[in-house]
Amino acid sequence: MGELKEKIKGNTNEAIGEMKQKSNDPEMRQEGREQETKGKAQQLKGEVEGALGNDV
């Protein structure tokens, strides 16, 4: 179950991060890049959990 939860959180953070990067505010664009990176890490964590049977 943790695998799915992490993947959903990752997808959400990636999508929000991509939207923030379209802002005219440089700080918001940076925040968006960071949030997108966080989302990618969460996706990877979910994949690892799935591969290891959620024993992480």
N, CA, C and O atoms as a GROMACS GRO file, in nm:
protein
  224
    1MET      N    1   0.081  -0.119   0.000
    1MET     CA    2   0.000   0.000   0.000
    1MET      C    3   0.086   0.126   0.000
    1MET      O    4   0.049   0.227  -0.060
    2GLY      N    5   0.203   0.121   0.068
    2GLY     CA    6   0.291   0.237   0.073
    2GLY      C    7   0.341   0.276  -0.064
    2GLY      O    8   0.365   0.393  -0.092
    3GLU      N    9   0.357   0.176  -0.149
    3GLU     CA   10   0.404   0.202  -0.286
    3GLU      C   11   0.308   0.294  -0.358
    3GLU      O   12   0.349   0.395  -0.416
    4LEU      N   13   0.180   0.262  -0.355
    4LEU     CA   14   0.080   0.342  -0.424
    4LEU      C   15   0.072   0.482  -0.365
    4LEU      O   16   0.061   0.580  -0.438
    5LYS      N   17   0.076   0.491  -0.232
    5LYS     CA   18   0.068   0.620  -0.165
    5LYS      C   19   0.183   0.711  -0.208
    5LYS      O   20   0.162   0.828  -0.238
    6GLU      N   21   0.305   0.657  -0.210
    6GLU     CA   22   0.421   0.737  -0.249
    6GLU      C   23   0.412   0.780  -0.396
    6GLU      O   24   0.448   0.893  -0.430
    7LYS      N   25   0.365   0.691  -0.481
    7LYS     CA   26   0.353   0.726  -0.623
    7LYS      C   27   0.250   0.837  -0.644
    7LYS      O   28   0.271   0.927  -0.725
    8ILE      N   29   0.140   0.831  -0.571
    8ILE     CA   30   0.037   0.935  -0.582
    8ILE      C   31   0.091   1.069  -0.532
    8ILE      O   32   0.073   1.172  -0.597
    9LYS      N   33   0.158   1.066  -0.417
    9LYS     CA   34   0.217   1.191  -0.365
    9LYS      C   35   0.321   1.245  -0.463
    9LYS      O   36   0.330   1.366  -0.484
   10GLY      N   37   0.399   1.155  -0.522
   10GLY     CA   38   0.500   1.197  -0.618
   10GLY      C   39   0.438   1.262  -0.740
   10GLY      O   40   0.485   1.367  -0.785
   11ASN      N   41   0.334   1.200  -0.795
   11ASN     CA   42   0.266   1.257  -0.912
   11ASN      C   43   0.209   1.394  -0.879
   11ASN      O   44   0.219   1.487  -0.960
   12THR      N   45   0.151   1.408  -0.762
   12THR     CA   46   0.092   1.536  -0.721
   12THR      C   47   0.199   1.643  -0.709
   12THR      O   48   0.181   1.754  -0.761
   13ASN      N   49   0.309   1.612  -0.643
   13ASN     CA   50   0.416   1.711  -0.628
   13ASN      C   51   0.478   1.748  -0.762
   13ASN      O   52   0.512   1.864  -0.785
   14GLU      N   53   0.492   1.652  -0.851
   14GLU     CA   54   0.546   1.682  -0.983
   14GLU      C   55   0.454   1.778  -1.059
   14GLU      O   56   0.500   1.875  -1.118
   15ALA      N   57   0.325   1.750  -1.056
   15ALA     CA   58   0.229   1.834  -1.128
   15ALA      C   59   0.225   1.976  -1.072
   15ALA      O   60   0.226   2.073  -1.148
   16ILE      N   61   0.222   1.988  -0.940
   16ILE     CA   62   0.220   2.121  -0.878
   16ILE      C   63   0.350   2.194  -0.907
   16ILE      O   64   0.350   2.314  -0.936
   17GLY      N   65   0.462   2.122  -0.900
   17GLY     CA   66   0.591   2.183  -0.929
   17GLY      C   67   0.600   2.236  -1.071
   17GLY      O   68   0.653   2.344  -1.095
   18GLU      N   69   0.547   2.158  -1.165
   18GLU     CA   70   0.548   2.203  -1.305
   18GLU      C   71   0.463   2.328  -1.322
   18GLU      O   72   0.501   2.418  -1.397
   19MET      N   73   0.350   2.336  -1.254
   19MET     CA   74   0.265   2.455  -1.264
   19MET      C   75   0.334   2.577  -1.206
   19MET      O   76   0.328   2.686  -1.263
   20LYS      N   77   0.401   2.560  -1.092
   20LYS     CA   78   0.471   2.672  -1.028
   20LYS      C   79   0.584   2.724  -1.116
   20LYS      O   80   0.616   2.843  -1.112
   21GLN      N   81   0.645   2.637  -1.196
   21GLN     CA   82   0.756   2.678  -1.281
   21GLN      C   83   0.710   2.770  -1.394
   21GLN      O   84   0.793   2.834  -1.459
   22LYS      N   85   0.582   2.777  -1.417
   22LYS     CA   86   0.528   2.864  -1.523
   22LYS      C   87   0.501   3.005  -1.473
   22LYS      O   88   0.456   3.090  -1.549
   23SER      N   89   0.529   3.029  -1.345
   23SER     CA   90   0.506   3.159  -1.284
   23SER      C   91   0.608   3.262  -1.335
   23SER      O   92   0.714   3.226  -1.386
   24ASN      N   93   0.573   3.388  -1.321
   24ASN     CA   94   0.666   3.497  -1.355
   24ASN      C   95   0.760   3.528  -1.240
   24ASN      O   96   0.860   3.598  -1.257
   25ASP      N   97   0.728   3.476  -1.122
   25ASP     CA   98   0.807   3.501  -1.000
   25ASP      C   99   0.924   3.402  -0.993
   25ASP      O  100   0.901   3.282  -0.988
   26PRO      N  101   1.048   3.452  -0.993
   26PRO     CA  102   1.165   3.362  -0.989
   26PRO      C  103   1.167   3.271  -0.866
   26PRO      O  104   1.207   3.155  -0.876
   27GLU      N  105   1.124   3.323  -0.752
   27GLU     CA  106   1.121   3.239  -0.631
   27GLU      C  107   1.020   3.125  -0.646
   27GLU      O  108   1.046   3.012  -0.604
   28MET      N  109   0.907   3.154  -0.706
   28MET     CA  110   0.805   3.053  -0.728
   28MET      C  111   0.855   2.948  -0.828
   28MET      O  112   0.828   2.829  -0.811
   29ARG      N  113   0.926   2.992  -0.930
   29ARG     CA  114   0.982   2.896  -1.027
   29ARG      C  115   1.082   2.802  -0.959
   29ARG      O  116   1.083   2.682  -0.986
   30GLN      N  117   1.166   2.858  -0.871
   30GLN     CA  118   1.262   2.775  -0.798
   30GLN      C  119   1.190   2.676  -0.707
   30GLN      O  120   1.226   2.559  -0.699
   31GLU      N  121   1.089   2.724  -0.639
   31GLU     CA  122   1.009   2.637  -0.552
   31GLU      C  123   0.945   2.524  -0.634
   31GLU      O  124   0.937   2.410  -0.589
   32GLY      N  125   0.902   2.557  -0.754
   32GLY     CA  126   0.843   2.457  -0.842
   32GLY      C  127   0.944   2.351  -0.884
   32GLY      O  128   0.911   2.232  -0.888
   33ARG      N  129   1.066   2.394  -0.915
   33ARG     CA  130   1.171   2.297  -0.951
   33ARG      C  131   1.200   2.202  -0.835
   33ARG      O  132   1.215   2.082  -0.853
   34GLU      N  133   1.207   2.260  -0.714
   34GLU     CA  134   1.233   2.178  -0.596
   34GLU      C  135   1.119   2.081  -0.569
   34GLU      O  136   1.142   1.965  -0.534
   35GLN      N  137   0.995   2.128  -0.586
   35GLN     CA  138   0.880   2.042  -0.562
   35GLN      C  139   0.873   1.930  -0.666
   35GLN      O  140   0.836   1.817  -0.634
   36GLU      N  141   0.906   1.962  -0.788
   36GLU     CA  142   0.906   1.859  -0.893
   36GLU      C  143   1.012   1.753  -0.863
   36GLU      O  144   0.989   1.633  -0.881
   37THR      N  145   1.129   1.797  -0.817
   37THR     CA  146   1.235   1.702  -0.781
   37THR      C  147   1.191   1.614  -0.664
   37THR      O  148   1.216   1.494  -0.663
   38LYS      N  149   1.125   1.674  -0.567
   38LYS     CA  150   1.073   1.597  -0.454
   38LYS      C  151   0.974   1.492  -0.504
   38LYS      O  152   0.975   1.378  -0.457
   39GLY      N  153   0.889   1.530  -0.598
   39GLY     CA  154   0.793   1.436  -0.653
   39GLY      C  155   0.859   1.320  -0.723
   39GLY      O  156   0.815   1.205  -0.711
   40LYS      N  157   0.965   1.348  -0.796
   40LYS     CA  158   1.038   1.240  -0.865
   40LYS      C  159   1.100   1.145  -0.763
   40LYS      O  160   1.102   1.023  -0.785
   41ALA      N  161   1.151   1.200  -0.653
   41ALA     CA  162   1.210   1.115  -0.548
   41ALA      C  163   1.102   1.027  -0.484
   41ALA      O  164   1.127   0.910  -0.454
   42GLN      N  165   0.984   1.084  -0.463
   42GLN     CA  166   0.875   1.006  -0.406
   42GLN      C  167   0.833   0.893  -0.500
   42GLN      O  168   0.804   0.782  -0.456
   43GLN      N  169   0.831   0.923  -0.629
   43GLN     CA  170   0.799   0.820  -0.728
   43GLN      C  171   0.900   0.706  -0.719
   43GLN      O  172   0.862   0.589  -0.718
   44LEU      N  173   1.026   0.740  -0.713
   44LEU     CA  174   1.132   0.640  -0.704
   44LEU      C  175   1.118   0.558  -0.577
   44LEU      O  176   1.134   0.436  -0.579
   45LYS      N  177   1.089   0.624  -0.466
   45LYS     CA  178   1.070   0.554  -0.340
   45LYS      C  179   0.956   0.454  -0.351
   45LYS      O  180   0.966   0.341  -0.302
   46GLY      N  181   0.846   0.494  -0.416
   46GLY     CA  182   0.734   0.404  -0.435
   46GLY      C  183   0.771   0.284  -0.519
   46GLY      O  184   0.728   0.172  -0.490
   47GLU      N  185   0.852   0.305  -0.623
   47GLU     CA  186   0.895   0.195  -0.707
   47GLU      C  187   0.985   0.098  -0.630
   47GLU      O  188   0.973  -0.023  -0.646
   48VAL      N  189   1.073   0.153  -0.547
   48VAL     CA  190   1.162   0.068  -0.467
   48VAL      C  191   1.079  -0.013  -0.365
   48VAL      O  192   1.102  -0.132  -0.346
   49GLU      N  193   0.984   0.054  -0.301
   49GLU     CA  194   0.898  -0.016  -0.206
   49GLU      C  195   0.823  -0.130  -0.275
   49GLU      O  196   0.810  -0.239  -0.220
   50GLY      N  197   0.776  -0.103  -0.395
   50GLY     CA  198   0.705  -0.207  -0.469
   50GLY      C  199   0.795  -0.324  -0.504
   50GLY      O  200   0.754  -0.440  -0.496
   51ALA      N  201   0.916  -0.294  -0.541
   51ALA     CA  202   1.011  -0.399  -0.579
   51ALA      C  203   1.053  -0.482  -0.459
   51ALA      O  204   1.080  -0.602  -0.472
   52LEU      N  205   1.058  -0.420  -0.342
   52LEU     CA  206   1.100  -0.489  -0.221
   52LEU      C  207   0.984  -0.543  -0.139
   52LEU      O  208   1.003  -0.599  -0.031
   53GLY      N  209   0.863  -0.526  -0.190
   53GLY     CA  210   0.748  -0.578  -0.120
   53GLY      C  211   0.709  -0.493   0.001
   53GLY      O  212   0.662  -0.548   0.101
   54ASN      N  213   0.726  -0.362  -0.007
   54ASN     CA  214   0.692  -0.270   0.100
   54ASN      C  215   0.767  -0.296   0.230
   54ASN      O  216   0.720  -0.256   0.336
   55ASP      N  217   0.881  -0.362   0.225
   55ASP     CA  218   0.959  -0.390   0.344
   55ASP      C  219   1.064  -0.283   0.372
   55ASP      O  220   1.155  -0.304   0.453
   56VAL      N  221   1.051  -0.169   0.307
   56VAL     CA  222   1.148  -0.059   0.325
   56VAL      C  223   1.117   0.014   0.452
   56VAL      O  224   1.186   0.110   0.486
   0.00000   0.00000   0.00000
